[in-house]
């Protein structure tokens, strides 16, 4: 039995691997995911920075609305928060605890004319941030 006859008995050998079209499709998919991540991650990081700031202010910021807003504005300058300011906070008292809340929308341009709207919202309560 020769090598040629053995190859013809089992049919032609198929190549393994990816075609150029398959490679382009995967490159587009990975590129789109990277674009989404590059646009979304900074706003998400800022949201968690704001949550940390209102938690810190609610624990140490004061007992009146102007004191809490002024304390948040000081913390805002330290943490470089740009999405909201002290006037955007809702400050209430539940019992003896100062509760600070906020809500804002982040509109992210993915590519013209497609935008992504993310609605961020949180409240602080002594010892917890929601």
C-alpha positions in Angstrom: 0.0 0.0 0.0 1.5 3.3 -1.0 1.0 6.7 0.5 -1.1 7.8 -2.5 -3.6 5.0 -2.2 -4.0 5.5 1.5 -4.8 9.2 1.0 -7.4 8.5 -1.6 -9.1 5.9 0.6 -9.9 8.4 3.3 -10.8 11.3 1.0 -9.0 14.6 0.6 -7.4 16.1 3.7 -9.2 19.1 5.2 -7.4 22.1 6.4 -7.9 23.4 9.9 -7.9 27.0 10.8 -9.8 30.3 10.3 -10.6 31.9 7.1 -9.9 35.6 6.5 -13.6 36.4 6.6 -13.9 34.6 10.0 -10.9 36.6 11.2 -12.5 39.9 10.1 -15.8 39.0 11.8 -14.0 38.3 15.1 -11.9 41.5 14.8 -15.1 43.6 14.3 -16.8 41.9 17.3 -13.7 42.4 19.6 -13.3 45.9 18.4 -16.9 46.8 19.2 -16.6 45.3 22.7 -13.4 47.2 23.2 -15.1 50.4 22.1 -18.0 49.9 24.5 -15.6 49.1 27.4 -13.5 52.2 26.6 -16.6 54.4 26.7 -18.4 52.8 29.6 -15.7 52.1 32.2 -14.8 55.8 32.9 -18.4 56.7 33.8 -18.8 53.6 35.9 -15.6 54.4 37.8 -16.9 57.9 38.4 -20.2 56.5 39.7 -18.4 54.4 42.3 -16.2 57.4 43.2 -19.4 59.4 43.9 -20.9 56.6 46.0 -17.7 56.5 48.0 -17.8 60.3 48.4 -21.4 60.4 49.6 -20.7 57.6 52.0 -17.8 59.5 53.4 -19.7 62.8 53.6 -22.7 61.1 55.3 -20.4 59.8 58.0 -18.4 63.0 58.6 -20.0 65.8 56.7 -22.4 67.6 59.0 -26.0 67.7 60.0 -27.5 70.4 57.9 -28.2 70.5 54.2 -25.8 73.3 53.4 -23.0 71.6 55.5 -23.5 68.3 53.6 -23.5 70.0 50.2 -20.4 72.0 51.1 -18.6 68.9 52.3 -19.5 67.0 49.1 -18.2 69.9 47.0 -14.9 69.8 48.9 -14.8 66.0 48.3 -15.8 66.5 44.7 -12.7 68.7 44.1 -10.4 66.1 45.8 -11.8 63.1 43.8 -12.3 65.1 40.5 -16.0 64.4 40.1 -17.5 66.2 37.2 -21.0 64.6 36.8 -22.7 66.1 39.8 -22.2 68.8 42.4 -23.5 69.4 45.9 -26.7 71.1 44.6 -27.6 67.9 42.8 -27.8 65.9 46.1 -30.9 65.0 47.9 -30.2 65.3 51.7 -32.7 63.9 54.2 -32.7 62.7 57.7 -33.9 59.3 58.8 -34.0 59.4 62.6 -30.7 60.8 63.5 -28.9 59.7 60.4 -28.2 61.9 57.4 -29.1 60.2 54.2 -27.6 61.5 50.9 -28.9 60.5 47.6 -28.2 61.3 44.0 -29.4 60.4 40.5 -28.0 61.4 37.1 -27.9 60.3 33.5 -24.8 59.6 31.6 -25.2 59.9 27.8 -22.3 58.2 26.0 -21.6 58.6 22.3 -20.6 55.3 20.9 -20.5 56.4 17.2 -22.7 59.0 15.4 -25.8 58.8 15.7 -25.7 56.0 18.3 -25.7 56.9 22.0 -25.9 54.8 25.2 -27.9 56.2 28.1 -26.9 55.0 31.6 -29.0 56.1 34.6 -27.0 56.1 37.8 -28.6 56.4 41.2 -27.6 55.7 44.8 -28.3 56.6 48.4 -26.1 56.5 51.5 -27.2 55.4 54.8 -24.9 55.2 57.9 -22.6 52.2 57.3 -24.1 51.3 53.9 -24.3 52.7 50.4 -27.1 51.5 48.1 
